[in-house]
Amino acid sequence: MKKLFLPIVALNVALIVLAAGPTALAQQKRFSPAEIVSGVIDGDRVMIVYSRPYTKDPKSGEKRKIWGDLVPYSKVWRAGANEATLLITQKDIVLGNKTIPAGAYSLYALPEEKGTSKLIVNKQIGQGGDQYDEKQDLARVDLKKETLAEPVDQFTIAIDVTDKAGVLKLMWENTQFSVPFSIKK
């Protein structure tokens, strides 16, 4: 029962935030819409709740350079906008080469211009995107960096799944970061 409690609570919180979005978010004037993506592998639903900023500045309409400018290299980023991105898994997963127990976590990225970028799984949830606490890190996993054939205007997280494994993708501007994951056996 304990293993399911945290994911159910986190899912309910995510759904309440999204359902209240038109009313609550209108008071705060948010430019980056909320999104939920999920995939099911071997009976486990893996879900991500995040906000999707655009390449264009919401105030001026000017196109922004994303990687290395809006999102600086070698600096922890909340992998989205507004609050920190939320990862929820019902079963233990292996993300990259790290085991992530069932539960709810915040996701951050540490992009690098040269060298290996990282995805950070952080035990603290519910914080604003700029309230990162490195002491709460559960794991850091290597991200594969690729150049996209077509640019992506709005930050996008995707979960591509097969019956036994998946790939978590973060895409924006002309870059994609990805990491494989599977259910812990």
N, C-alpha and C positions, 0 to 999 in steps of 0.2 A: 504494500500500500504506500509506503514512504517513497518508493521510486517514482510512482505516478503522481504524487501530490504536487511536487514542484512544477513539472511541465503543465499540469492542468491549471494551476494558479497562474503561471506565466502566460498561458494561452488565453485565459479569461481576461487578464490585464491587457494583453495586446488587443483583443477584440473590443474591450470597453474603450480603449484609447482610439481605435479606428472608428468605432460606432459614434463616439462623441465628437469625432473630427470636425464635421461641419459647424457645430456650435462652439466647442472649446477652442478649436484651432483658429476659427474666424476671429476670436478675440485677440489672438497673438499674431495674426497676419503671417502665416507661414507660406513660403514660396516653393517649398519642396514637398510634394505630396507623399503620404505614407503608402507603403506597399507591404504585402505579405506574399512570400513565395514558399513553396514547400514541395517535397517529394517523398515518396514512400519506397523504402528498400527493405525487403524481407520483413514486412509488417511494422517497420519503424517509420513514423512520420518525422522528418527533419524539417523544421520551419525557421524562416528568417523574417523578422519584422524590421523594416528600415525606412528611411526617407530618401527620396530620389531628387537630388539637386540637378539643375540644368547647366549646360556649358555656358549659356548666355547669362549675364548678370541680370537678376530679376528686377533691379532698379533702373539700370541704364539700357539694358538690352544688348550691351556690347558682348561680343564673344570673348571668353576668358581662356587663357592657357591653364590647363588643369594640372597635369603632372609636373612637379618642380616649381609651380607657382602657387595657384590656389591650394593645391595639396602639395606641400613642400616634401622634398626627398629627405630621408633620414629623420623624419619626425612622425610620431604616432598620430594617426588620423582615425576618426570614428567610423569610417566606412559608410558614409552617408551624410545626412544633415540632421539637424535638430537633436533629438536624444541619441544616445549610443545605440548601435544596431544590436538586435536581440537574436540569439540563436537558441532554439528549443529542440531538444531531442528526447524521445521517449525511452530509448535504449542507449546503452553505451556505444559510442562510435569510435572508429579510428580515423582521425583527420590527419592526412599526411602520414606521419609516423608516430603520432601521439594519441593516447587513449583519452577520450573525453567522456566522463560518466554521464548517464542520463540526467537531464536537468535543464536549467536556463542559464545562459551566459551572455555577456556582451562581447561583440566582435570589434576589433580594431585592426587597422592595417598599418604596416611600417614600410612604405614604398622606398625603394632605393633606385637611384639612377643607374648605378653600376653595382654589381653584386646581387645578392639574393634578398628579395623583398619577403616580408613575413606577414602572416595572419596571426593575430593575437587573440586568444580565448581568455577572457577575463571573468572571474567569479562574481564580480560586483554587477548587479543589474539595476536598472531604473535611474541611472545617473544621466545628467546632461552630457552631451558629447564631449565637452571640454573638461570633464571631471575624472579623467583617467587616473587610476592608481596602479602603478606597476607592481606593487606588492600583492595585488589581487590576481595577477596573471596565473592562469592554470597551465597554459601552454603557448608556445610560439612555434609555428610551422612554416616551412619554406613554401613560397608561392612561385609557380611557374609564370614567367612574364612573356607575353606574346604581343606582336603588333597586329591590330585588327585590319581586315581588308577595307571595311567601311567604318567611318567614325560613328560613335554613339553619343548623341546629344544629351541624353539624360542618364545619370548614373544608374546602372542596372546590376542587380545580383540575380543570378540564375542557379538553379539546382537541376542538373541533368542526371537522370537516374536510369539504371538498368535493374534487373531483378536482384543483383547481388552487390552493386557498388554505385557510387555517384561521383560527380565532380561539382564542386562549388566554384562559381565564376563571378568575378567582379569586373565589370566592363564600363569604361568611360573614355571619352575622347577617342584616341586611337590605340588604346592599350587594354589588354585583358590579363588579369591575374587569375590563376586557378590552382586548386588543390584537390586531389582525390580523397574520397572518404568511403568507409564501409562500416557495416555493423560489426561490433566486437563479438567474436565467437568464443 
